[in-house]
Amino acid sequence: AGDSVLREFASRVRRNIRGIDLPCRLGGEEFVVVMPDTDLAKAYLVGERLRQCIAAAPFYAGERIGTLEVTASVGVAALEFADDTPELILKRADQALYCAKRDGRNRVVADAA
């Protein structure tokens, strides 16, 4: 069941990002989409589009389980400073994700760097 949900999740993500964007699974239920040449405002819009797409229709989880309602909490960060490292950007995105979960889940929060 989990594999079919992950496949559908990945499919929905791929349909809603550009060809140059790189979706990756960090582990468990955490994913990241690396979006070259994308500022924070545009990344936020993409995050919101992904959130809506994930929640729009149930996911099929196999015969035994049937369908599941799935939502996504999204933390967004972007390259803001010349000395930003990938680790710092990911840390800011993770902090924004924590805020999205803390504030009720199924929402997008942008980093306030």
N, C-alpha and C positions, 0 to 999 in steps of 0.2 A: 504493500500500500504506500509506504513512504517513498519508494522509488518512483512510482507513477506520479505522485504529487510533485516530487522534485523535477521530474521531466517536464511536467506541465508548467511549473513555475519558470523553469529555464526557457521554455518556449515562449511564454508570455513576455519575459524580459527581452529576449532577442528580437521579438516583433516590435518592440517599442524603443529600441535604441538604434544608433547609427552603425553602419558597418565598421567604422574605425573604433568604436567603443569596445571595451573588453570586459565582459561579465565574468566574475570569478566567485567560486565558493570558498569562503574562508574556513569553513568548518561548521558542523552542526546546522544551525538555522541562520547563519550569517553569510551574507553575500556582499560583494562590492562590484561596482561598475566603474571602471576607469574611463573617463571621458576626456580625451585630449582636446585642447583648445576650447574649453568650456568654462565660462565664468560661473560664479556662485548662483546668480539669478537664473541662468539657463539650466544649471544642474538641478536647482530646486524645481523648476517646471518639469524636467524629466522625472525627477523623483515622485512628483505628484501624479504624473501620467502613469508611472509604474504602479504606484499605490492604488490608483483607481482601477487599473487593468487587473490587478491581482484580486481585488475585492469584488469585481463586477459579476463574476460567475463562479459557481461552486467548482471545486476540483474533484475529479473522479478518483477515488482511493481504492478501487477494487470491489469485487462482488460482495465480500463479507462486510465491508464498511459502507460502501455506497459513495455518496458525495460528502464533501467537507467544505464548510465556509472557511476561507483563508483570507487573512488580512496581512498587511505589511506595515511595519514601522520603519521609517527611512531617516537616516542621518546624512546630511549633505555637507561637504567641505570642498574647498577649492584651493588651488595654488594662489596665495594672497601676497606672500612676501618673497623676496629674492632668495632668502636663505631657508625657505621651506624645504623640508625633506619629505619623501614619501611617508616615512614613519610619522612625522608631525601631522601631515594632512590626514592620514588614517586615524590618528589619535583624536583629532578634532571631529572627524566624522563619527567616531565611536562615541564621543561625548554628546554629540547632537542626537545620535540614536538613543542613548540612555535617556535624554530629555524627552524624546518622542514616546518612549515606553513609559516613563514616569508620568507624563501628562495624559495618559489614557490610551496609548497604542493607536494603531491604524491612522497615523499622521506623519507628516514630513516636517522635520526641524532642520533649519540651516544653521551651520556653525556661526557663532558671533565673533570669531577671531578678533 
